Amino acid sequence: MVMDDRDRMKDGGEDGAVEIEDECRERGRGVWKKKKKDGIEKGIRELDGLLIQEGSSVKATGRIAQIPVSEGYLGRVVNALAKPIDGRGEISSLKSRLIESPAPGIISRRSMYEPLQTGLIAIDSMIPIGCGQRELIIGDRQTSKTVVATDTILNQKGQNVICVYVAIGQNASSVTQVVTILQERGAMEYTIIVVETTNYLATLQYLAPYTGAALAEYFMYRERHTLIIYGIILFVYIESLYLF
């Protein structure tokens, strides 16, 4: 389909993957969110990164949005589309997972029976966390929430736990500091960083937690424990960290 001022993808269906062909005949694949009539063109440009202008040819692939997954993502820093942004080249992958996969039913789930140690005596003794449990760390800025998260990742070394840290709406300097600490302590060997900082638009920040969950589910269904930490800027003065 061709995009113009009068009709921007009026025949578009549900949210999903699209193939985009620009004026230079360069093809790309991205994800688009169904928006208002005046926001569709902008949304595609944000997510795919190609130069989309009026008159560009756009066609749907007919597939649900998905990202590539593999063991090669361990130790890498990627964006919400699972594309590497650490300058270390592409990540080889032969498999993919849906960005939004159906959650397992209650019957198929196993009750919590194994603890996950954070390495912080105060937390592990008073409010222990079990595998499969969700925990919310909330507070004002500069109250060591990120320190708790990074210490928990560092404590998983040698525990056969895959860690996924999703930074949503944070400053690039804060994310860089976390990556540096994990690299110096050898924790990036079992960690994946998904980053969408304040410089990125809201559509990409919206996809970041789904991408982190999809990457973690890949290892979960391969019978490996996974730890997901969501670092989210909720409001101007409130931040939160979710541990899954």
C-alpha positions, 0 to 999 in steps of 0.5 A, a space after each residue: 500500500 502507498 501512504 499519502 496525506 489522504 489515506 495512511 494505511 486505512 486498511 491496516 489490521 491489528 498490530 503486527 509486523 510489516 515489511 517496508 520498501 522505501 523509495 530506494 527499494 531498500 526493504 526492512 522489517 519492523 513493528 507498527 502499532 495501530 494509531 490514529 490516522 495522523 500518527 501511523 506514518 510517524 509510528 512506522 518511522 520510529 520503529 523500523 528506522 527507515 526513511 518513510 515518506 509520503 508515497 512510500 510503499 508499505 505492505 504487511 507480512 501477515 505475521 504477528 510481531 516477533 523478535 529473533 532469539 538465541 544464545 547469542 544474545 547473552 552478554 549483549 545490549 539490544 533495543 526494543 526490536 532486539 537489534 544490537 546497539 553495543 557496536 559488536 556486530 549482528 547477532 546470529 539467530 535461527 529462531 524467533 518468538 512472538 513479542 506477546 506470547 500467551 502465558 501458561 495456564 495456572 494448572 501447568 504452573 509449578 508452585 514456588 519451591 525454590 528461593 532466589 537469593 539477592 545477596 542482600 542479607 536484609 532482603 533474603 532474611 526478612 522478605 525472601 523472594 522465590 522463583 516465580 515471584 514478582 517483587 516491586 521496588 519503588 521509591 524516590 530517585 537516588 534511593 539505591 533501587 538500581 543497586 539492589 537490582 545490580 547486586 541481585 544480578 551479580 549474585 546469580 553468577 554460577 547459579 545457572 540463572 539468565 538475567 534480563 535487565 530492561 531499562 525503560 525511559 532511563 538516562 543513557 548514563 545510568 544504563 551505561 553505568 550498570 553495563 560497566 559494573 556488570 562487565 567488570 564483575 563478569 556478569 554480562 556472560 549470563 545477562 541481556 540488556 534491553 535499552 530504550 532510554 529517554 532519547 527514544 520515543 514512546 512507541 519503542 519504550 512501550 515494546 521494551 518490556 515485551 521484548 525482555 519477556 520474550 528473550 527470557 521466555 526463550 531460556 525459560 522454555 529451555 528449562 533454565 531459570 530467568 530473572 527479569 528486572 524492569 527499570 521503569 521511569 513512571 513519573 517525574 519523581 517516581 521510579 520503580 524496579 520490577 523483579 520477575 
